[in-house]
Amino acid sequence: MTSSSPLQADDSSSSSSSVLTTLRGVLFRCTIRGGHATLAIIPSSDGDANEDDSSIVMIVVQMGGDQWDKKESTAGSSGEQFANSIAEMRSNIRRMCKLGNELEFIGTFINPSNSYNDESTNAKADNTKDWNSWRKFNVNYNLQSSKSNIKVSKVAKWDAARCQRVRSKFFDDSSKQKQQQQPAKKKKRREDAARSSDDNNQGQHASSKGKQKRVQGEMLADFVLWMLSTIYDNVDQATEKTTNNNEWVSEEIGLKKLPTDQNYIFIDRWEPLHPSLASSSEASVVQSRNELVAERLRNNITNQSSVDKNNQDEKNIPHSFALGGILDAAGGAGHVSLALSLRGIQSTVVDPRPTIGKLPGRDRKVLKKSKSKVPFSTYRAWFGSKPKGVDTIYREGRTSLETFLPESERSEHNPLGVDDDGQQLPICSMDSNDKLLPNCAAIVALHPDEATGVIVQTAVQHKIPFGEIRYISY
């Protein structure tokens, strides 16, 4: 092995490819490909590296030596093992060849006429200034010679700023950087445009969703009022026939299946048009019908309130509601109760969430500006029963567990009487002290979710008129 100083290696030495030479320099650019690597270094002379055009050397590292060119593996090893060894060589080069490190190479200078053709640093590439004028140094690198052919002399001899300055001096990477930055800018603009579009769509979706829920609440309220008016008419007719004939009328009261050759307001309910509802599309007819139902419900509410007042001391009822109205089960913000209130019908929203009865601002304005003087009530409780496995902290946060204790149970450490036990929420049922469910005229439910089953079961079991719009059909 012949060792020579990097500055003493001239063209005469580079013409000979059989003489091994030791070359030391600082790395400022590195390109690693499948079977080779191209390293740009500034040779070190007397412990220093001069930033001069004439001193730059391009190191061409051939992984596996001649084996890579011949596509052959070593004796007794498979092609897969050879590929794994090439991958290990690339890892070793990445680990040693860090920008700014001073490296020592053992190899041969390449004859300029037989220069190694590297597409990444070829003269045809736009990012090089003078590839043909630079000296090339070839290193055959394999696992057996990894400790001798490439060694690290000094770690981080140059800082990143100096490496970048030298690189910009010898290599023109501006076009490459522009090509990389341009797609990034376009991608960012596309992401910003998509994000803006999503925000607009979400705002429009939220607005349209709120409007749709209000419309659905009005439809459900109108259907329940029509159903109650039909039931009241049938009850009045049955009572009149029983009084006149003094005999029991075996006619079914409520919704029933009739021949299909008549006009129907709700086809799937099989209920013919009542004479007073022949022009149900007219606002005057709907208003008169709602007034009749409201008057009937007000009479029931007055009677039930008097009974409730007389028996309040005996049964120790903790809440006071206008009994006999419509119960809005799992009503949430109260969109159905809003529609009922605008129609002069008393209702009570039953929901366990802390946001119960908190309508959006636009809906509160509608209720405030309306002529209706019948506000709806709210009762924070579970309907029927508490769902099994429900996690109120996960769904609603800590505020969902805040319930107020009676004044007698408050203390100086807890002046508001806030209890963190979610079990403190009452359950609205047929046997509960609130008496809402057994005295309600009907049950309505708009998107009740988990309460769907218990609402239908309770209404059917106790023969309470009900109307429900599910969020998902299943």
Steps between C-alpha positions, in 0.01 A plus 500: 500500500630840405403800705517852361389844603178613331668809360785289353263276305526645150382381159789257471383321809137518392581328171600191691200312634701231681671724756312526830503846650390634836289812471370711786244778473190668643164384363252770398271312257379140493285305253425130564349277232419129480852366446722806520544832678643832382673715762633852445795587726756777546837325557675579828860627487694532825180470701309764299269490199528776238182611329648513149353384167815309413499303825150345487493121456200281421513167683320215320431213741414170328325273747604139462775584250493290185221280638244777447602550136492128422173450693661202671514402863797381697584134503255296701251783556160559342379805311279595794799500733692718255209748485492509880873570508453790256228642728736470796771684305262787426415521868871512592564781250203702628626459855859604425458754220336788687536850358791680665687183600864459400533160330791287385465291184720232343457458127623608158466813292287446188636578155303799363424306181340221709309723739224331695162589356275615784165640393469696823822698437540469124596798287156478340343581833420862574619489859876469421741770383808312375471124544761408235766729650479340846712203597329168563603248760370144493450293816404132488299453815391168649431366843844339533682831431251732667737590784794580273365652176282764669575637846390804697798718596309777676132548572335834412816679390280745308170633621181490293528864392846448349390182323206685353721789387748270325222299343333809356841605365566181305147377431202688363204352692270799450301336218458182703387695805250693288363172364464369855352819641254556218302178560512572874352846445238361264419227750467756778271715288288198417484402868405856598233509231368160606503603867312820419251304293454247781443781752238656273338164440498424872345837574238451232444142616459609862261775396299272272503225764352738758234615254416142406463404865265792557293401195489140621388622841215694339397197294503276807303755702235535225467123472455453874241779516312348205512161671369645828220687321398177328503309828297773675242499218466122520469515878230767476308298239526183709387684812203652317388163362538336839295774667219492242472124454611407852708219355870430453650595166749238383660745259878531518605843620809647336681399184352210306530342158229600253437435127755649262249672269479808722717808532768478765709765666760243610487203265711269713274568803182387315297782652239672276461875491266637763240743360653783700843408361398477134700812428779421743751678279330831580655690786161599643393137537827403663479796737142419603595136556797600715282736702251221570776263611664774707171576675446132573853467636467816709194352668694184577798702622279706733338191646829317549666807651224529760536133587875542518464802730266314736723194525838671496550499876399137537722360223790746547527573125837673441402665171194684379403473133189575300378142481280387215706656221727332246820334618805561277714195580875531439418841358845652535486869413121477457425547129171309521400690813582822314255405226237405759553825689450700180170313460389577853555149638662441839787248497785382720845397374650200682871445436800406721750734330597836651418677171132416534272773361788714372373589154724671243489879499294526181233268643487688831438821307211336316344390828555841661343689207201267471159579644499172688502536879541129566867428576609139530643348818816294543568206729852358512452129551532162333192382312372156599834370626867583493677325209740227606867583470447869426808715569378852572851637554615377157191625315422830670803583716508569871211748479266214414544364854427825682172473686388724785432354843221620728586798719495282812784285362731788405809581705756777531738297284235456233275810515333433164435138582655375176515121500733310268296181509324446167252271671335806661311577177138388543314264269174608341273193505142399571579466871720808546390789721502752216178343359586623152476172313167362634326837447641604162271526198763362260870427463712653225862415422727654237824307447489330844798272421550258795157582644315379188422154632384602847279778356317266264474227764363739762248658263369167369490335843301781660299590185629857479480672158849569371687628197866443427752589230812289516836631394597164346259239369582156628 
